[in-house]
Amino acid sequence: MVYVSNFTKEKYEGTWSYSYDENKDKTEFYIDEAPIMEVSGKLSEQDAEEYFKENFEIETRDYYFRPNRSLHELDSGLAYYNYEGYHFRVFKSFEDGMKWLEDDDDSLIVEEFDTEESLDEWLEKRGE
């Protein structure tokens, strides 16, 4: 997943998180544990998520191997492989999906579905 700062237009790739530093009275935001910004005061989980979404845009990736075979990244960081519209494999990340395509390592697969509807239902249950 790629995050683009709305202010600096810098690109960051990874998973975002935040923490509150009592000594500085600041909430700090991170991408893969690297600090990227801070704000004054303590933010609740919901406020931190809203603040991050207001200040960063999420760019997802799609990779088309052929018109009927593709790998798609979701906003959450999960990715799924679509084989001809009737077989889907879900991965923890876009990178895991790419590794699976290169190495055919089935241990990287989180879930498999035979219909798009079953994939959609599973994603919906996860809040995707």
Stockholm file with secondary structure:
# STOCKHOLM 1.0

chainA/1-128         MVYVSNFTKEKYEGTWSYSYDENKDKTEFYIDEAPIMEVSGKLSEQDAEEYFKENFEIETRDYYFRPNRSLHELDSGLAYYNYEGYHFRVFKSFEDGMKWLEDDDDSLIVEEFDTEESLDEWLEKRGE
#=GR chainA/1-128 SS CEEEETTTCCEEESCEEEEEETTTTEEEEEETTEEEEEEESCCCHHHHHHHHHHHEEEECCEEEEETTEEEEECTTSCEEEEETTTEEEEESSHHHHHHHHHHCCGGGEEEEESSHHHHHHHHHHTTC
#=GC SS_cons         CEEEETTTCCEEESCEEEEEETTTTEEEEEETTEEEEEEESCCCHHHHHHHHHHHEEEECCEEEEETTEEEEECTTSCEEEEETTTEEEEESSHHHHHHHHHHCCGGGEEEEESSHHHHHHHHHHTTC
//
